[in-house]
Amino acid sequence: MADFLSELSALLRCPVTGQQLHLATPEEFRAIPHHASHEADGFLVREDGTAAYPVKNGIPTLLEEAAIGLAPADLQAAVTDAEQRPGQPT
């Protein structure tokens, strides 16, 4: 599924801003609110990193109301946390 979504994400755009989307990295996934991360298989993140769209059963939900807001500070905290735990899988 990840390979297919990686290729597909090059074509997909945010329905709000038109920015390109990419599959969430492990750090970005950790920055997504806990309740939302358990309801989806993955996420497509907007180029500016401020919104993510859920992917459920391999199907991305690209609707404005499905967007999950991401604060850049949350992402930076997840990256910093991952850097402080070397040797653990990300």
N, C-alpha and C positions, 0 to 999 in steps of 0.2 A: 504494500500500500504506500509506503513512504516514497519509493521511487516514482510511482505514478503521480502522487501529489506533488513531488518536487518538480516534475516536468510540467504538470498542470498549473502549478503556482506561478510559473513564468508567464502564463497567459492571463491569469486572474487579476482583477483589480478590485480595490476597495470600492464598494457601492456609494460611499459618501464622498471620498476625496479623489478617487481615481488612481491612488498610489498603488504600486505593485505590492503583492503579498508574498510572503515566504513562510515555509514551515517553521514553527517555533523551535528554537534551539532549546536544549535542556535548561539553560539559564532563564530564557524567556518563559518556558513552561512553569518554572518555579515561581515566577513573579505573578502568575495568573492566580486570582483568588481561589482559595481551596475548594469552595463549593462548586465553582465552575469547572475546575480541572478534573473533578471526579465524574462529571456528567458528559465528558467528551473524550474521544480517542486521541485527539491532537488539536492543534490550533494553527490557523494561518494568521500571521502577524503583519500589520501594516508597515510599510517602509519606514515611517517615522517612529515606530515602536510605541505608539500611544493607544492602539486598539488591536484586539485579536478576535478572530471569528472561529467559532467551534467547528470541529470536524467530527461527525458522529457516523459510525458505520461506514467510514470512507467518503462521506458526503459532506462537503463544506456548506455551512449555512451563511450565505453572504447577504444577509438582510441587516439594515441599519439597526433594527431593534435587537438583533442577536449579538452585536458588537459588545465586547467586554473592554472597558476602559483600563488602560495600563498607565501607571505613572512612571516616568523615567527613573524616579528615585527607587521604586520597587524593583525595577530591573537591575539597577546598579547594586542594590543590596543583595540580590540573588547572585550576581556575578562575584561580588566581593566574598560572599559566603562560600561559594564554590572554590574560589582561589585560596581561601584559608583552610580548606580541607583537602590537601594534596593526596593523591593516591586513591581517592574515592571516585567511583564512576560518576560521570555527569549525565 
